[in-house]
Amino acid sequence: PAGTFDVIVQGVAGKSSADVATAVRTAMASVPGQAAGLRMRYSVISGAAAQLTGRQIVTLARQSTVAAITSDAPVVLSGLSSKQRWPYVSGVQKFWAGGVSANTPTIAIVDSGIQASRADFAGRVVAEVNMTSLAPNSPGDGRGHGTFVAGIAAGGADGYAGAAPASPIVSIDVMDDQGMAMTRDVIRAAEWIHANKDTYKIRVANFSLHSAYANSFMFDPLDKAVEKLWFSGIVVVAAAGNYGVNGQPSGMPFAPGNDPFIITVG
């Protein structure tokens, strides 16, 4: 009863949107509650959008002015889908609605680069930065791993939709064509993200990589770098690594996935 719900309220035949708006205000006045109330009135239908509490909705439904109260539900982008199961099991398909807005976060992918010309990304790769100090390193993505990771995070092609298919993407290439990177380059990538987070509205940084040497998060410089991003308001996601054996616990000895402040994904 005290919960809030976003709804569309429609009036009976012969009633106007103004009449519906009055009914909404009357329900709110008779049953006080913490809800935003009337959001907008329509001219194309006899109706209005509102946020109401459960009690207010029940009260509103009893008014003779009202014909229907329906959910202000997300509108899914036409044709967007995935042939894989993970978006539906994890529930991320709910992020497929809405398109790009001022609040859509940019995702920085620190990896082997991104093949930005793919239809999956549709011009949403807003910056490409090469920070690899190893060779050879082909333009774009010479390894394929960064493109794969970016597709999971923000792919937008029909049949291959990722978690946030409307998000802008920043590609930071730290790996050569063999998939090798140096710690110094990964730290420099974190530094670039921190310096440019406001320019590109970066709110998420993905590091699907880990150090080759075990170290404590208290001393590892890569951990210090990702913590700097975390404490500056950027959600950092790192890979747990692919070194488990026979289903046994592998521990978490490698940076940056061993850092307790960030999100580590296995």
N, C-alpha and C positions, 0 to 999 in steps of 0.2 A: 504493500500500500504506500509506503513512503519512498519507494524507488522512483526514479525518473525515466520517462520514455519519450522518444521523439516520434511524433505522430502527424498524420495528415487528416484533417477533419473536413468532411463534406456535408453540405446542407441539403435539406429536402428540396424538392421541386418548388420553385417560386421564391426561395430564400436567396439572399445575396451573400457575397463574401463578408460584407460588413455585418450581416446578421450572425454568421458563423463566428466571426471575431468577437462579437458581443457575448455569444454563448460561452466561448472559451474564457473570457474575462469574468463572466458570472460564476462559472465553475471554480475558477481560481479564488475568487473573493469568498465564496461560501465554504471552501475547504482549503485553508492555507497550507502551503507546503513549499519546500525548497526546490523550485523548478524555474526554468528560464521563462516560461509562459509563451505568449504569442510571438512567433518568429517572423511570419510574413503572411499577407493576404494575396489571393490570386484573382486575376481578371478572366483567365481562360476557363476556370471552373469556379463553381460556387463552393469555395473552401479556403482553408488556411492551414499553415504549418505551425506547430507548437511543440514545446516540451512541457509535459505535465507529469504530476505524480500519479501513481496508481489510483489513489482515492479520487483525485480530480477527474481522471478519465471515466471512472464509474459514475460520478456525478454528472459529467457532461453527456454521457450516453443516455441519460434519462430525459434529456431536454428534447422537446418536440421539433426544435429547429434542426437537429442533427440526424443525418441519414446514415453516415458511416464514419468510423474511426479506424484508420489503418496505420501500419507501421511506416515511418519514414525510413525505409530500408535502403541499404547501399544499392547502387545501380552498377552491375558488372559490365566491364568493357566488352563490347560485342566481339565474339569469336576468340577471346583470350582463354586459353586452356593449356593443359599439360598432359602429355602421354604417360607421365610418370605418376607414382602414387604419393610421393613425399609432400607435395603442396597440400593435398587434401588431408593426409594423416596429421600433418603439423598444424593445419588450419590457416596457413598463410594466404590461401586463396581469397580471404576476405580483404586483403590489401590490393586486390586486382581492380577494385572500384575507385572511382574518384579522379583519376588522371593526375596531372601535375598541378600543384598549387604552391603558394608561397611557403607553405609549411612542409613540403615534400623534402625529406633530407637527402643530401648528396652522400653517396657511398664512395669512399676511397679504397681502391683495390691495390694493395702492395704485393706485386707478384712478378710475372714474366711479361707484363704488358697485356694489351687487349686488342683484338682484331676489331677495331671500331667500325669498320665498314659493314659488318654483319647486320642483317635485318633485325636481329635480336635487340639491338641497341638503338636503332632508329634515330641517330644523331644525338643521343643522350650522353655520349662521352664528351664532357665539357672541357676536359684538359688531359693532355698526355705528357708525362714527364719521364725522361730517361735518366736514371741515376746509376746505371750499371757501370762498374769499373772493370768488368771482365769481358773478354771477347771469345768467340764471336757473339754478337747480339744483333739480331735482325730487327729492322723497323717493325713497329706494331707488336706482334706476339710471335716470337720465333720458337716458342716451346709449346704453346697451346693451353698451358695450365691456367694462366690469368684469364683467358677468354672463358674457359670452363667455369672458373670461380665466379666471374662476373655474371655469367648466365644464370647460375644458381641464385645469386644475390638480386639481380635486377634484369634478367632477360625478359624481353617483351614480345617474342615471336609466338604466333599461334602454335600450340602444341608443345611449346618449350618455355612457358611462362615461369619466371623466377619468383622470389619472395616479394619483391617490390618493383614491379615492372614499369612504374612511372618515375622511379628515382633517377636523377642525374648521376653520372659516374665520373670519377677521376681515376685515371690509370697512372700508376707509378711503377715503372719498370726497374726492378732491382736484380733480375736474374738474367743470365746469359742463355743461349739456345740449348744448353745442356741442363738447365734447371738449377744452376749453381749461383749463389749470391754471397757477398761478403757482409759481415755484421756492420761494417762502417757504412755501407750503402743503405741498409735497412734503417739504421739510426737516422741517416740523413733524410730518408723518406718520411720518417716520423716528424723530423724537424720541419720539413716542407709542409706537411699537413697542418702542423701547429701554426705555422706562419700564415697559411692561406685558408684556414678554416672558415673565416668570416667572408672572404671573397667568394668562395664557392659554396658556402652554406654546408660544409662537411659536418655531418653529425655521426657518421659511422665509418670506422676504418677496419678493413679486413686484412689480416696477416695469415694467409694459409701457408705458413712456413715455420720452421723452428731451427734453433741453433744446433750445430753438430756436437757441441760439448756441454756436458751437464754442469750446472752452476746454481748457486742459491739466488733466488729472486732478490735477495737483499743486496747483492753485489753486482749482478749482471747488468751491463749498460743497456742492453736491449730492453730489459724489464723497466729500467728507469725511464727509457724513452717512451714506452707505451703508457706507463703510469702518468707521465706528463700530459699525454693526450686525454686519458681518462679523467683526470682532475680538471681539465679545461673544458669538459662538457662533451667529449666525443666518446661514443660507445665503441670500445675496441673488442674485436672478435679475433681469436687466434686458433690455430689448429692444434689438436692434441698430439698429432703425429701418427704415423702408420707403423709402429714398432711393437705392437702387442703380439704375443706368441701363444698359440694354442688356447686362446680365450682367457689367459691369465692376466691379472692386473699388471699394467706396464709402468705404473707410477707416472709422475709428471716432472722429470728432471730438467727439461729443456726450455729455454726462453723462446718466445714470450709467453707460451702457454702455461708455464709454471707460476705465472704471476697471479696472486689471489684477488687483485682488484679488477681484472678484466674477465670477459666471457671466453671460456675455452670450450671448443666444440670437438667431439670425438665421433 
